[in-house]
Amino acid sequence: MPRFLTSLLLVLAMTLQASGQESKDKITYALAIHGGAGSSPGMFSDKANQQRYDAMEAALSTGQKILAQGGTSLDAVEAVVRGLEDDPQFNAGRGAVFNADSKHELDASIMDGSNLECGAVAGVTTIKNPISLARMVMTETNHVLLSGSGADLFGKSMKVPQVDNTWFDTPATLKRWKKIQEKRDNASLKHQSLKRRDLEIVDMDTGSYMGTVGCVALDQHGNLAAATSTGGMTNKRFGRIGDSPIIAAGTYANNQTCAVSCTGIGEEFIRRAVAYDVAARLKYQQVPLQKAVNEILTNELPAEAGGIIAIDKDGEICMEYSTKGMARAAADSSGRFEVLWHKDKADSQQK
Ligand code: ASP
């Protein structure tokens, strides 16, 4: 065989091998979940840590199955968040924290990265699964965000399961609320000059935000989606709305860039439009996802403000936080399936 032909065949074979490798390695679906920043395994008993781990694993498996079977990222993020809302360990749905009036007001949002459709509810008080109602705001109305009694009434008209507000109570959230009330009383007695705003800072150090849930996913059709659900921050004022139902602050998804779900001190995330900022850095600066998220957590947000999970359009997963801990989990089509909580080395060192 002429020499040039042998070389040509060799080059052809190498190219084919390289492209074969590439397609083998290409991530066809991916999923990441957070169970809230602001808590670390050191704050819980071994039993509670194991329960939290098991819940994250079950949620991961729910989402992974949907995506592996060719389901949509939107269905996956809704199913994952819905499952975690039903679990009283998390600050979303049942287990949502108490506000200053000892009631529960729940926030949730969802976004479809394929068309920028999105829906959210804020301050709902009777909706068992706020994330599913958020999806209905997206699909059944011309609006993006419904709040308070209007959102509860919309839920009623859509015939979604409704519950009494006390249904969201749990002994753990009541205990945390009482602790904050006590701490506040002591602080104001000791320092009579403390302003209302200073007192609200006292709340932040008392585990007032932990257990919010969020999920981001890329499906086999190349579509990204994101969802977040929370009871907000313990002892929040009646009517306070955090970042979780605010598209671009707590939740964002765009097929061109990434899907993002945030957790932490909502006000800080709203001020900086954090979820959108991640996507904007990918779009306008072409920086990798990990770099974008790290820069926001370290250079933009105040110390210990919270955490971010994100997936880019190629299935790259990022789960970072600046607090003491964040329950998190990730799975993808390459076989990755991991829950990062108390069994994770970095997390167990925090104990
Ligand atoms: N971001 C939520 C809020 O401010 C709380 C959290 O993530 O735990 O309402």
Boltz pocket constraint, residues with backbone or C-beta under 6 A from the ligand:
constraints:
  - pocket:
      binder: B
      contacts: [[A, 36], [A, 37], [A, 38], [A, 91], [A, 209], [A, 210], [A, 211], [A, 212], [A, 230], [A, 231], [A, 232], [A, 233], [A, 241], [A, 242], [A, 243], [A, 244], [A, 250], [A, 262], [A, 263], [A, 264], [A, 265], [A, 266], [A, 267]]
      max_distance: 6.0
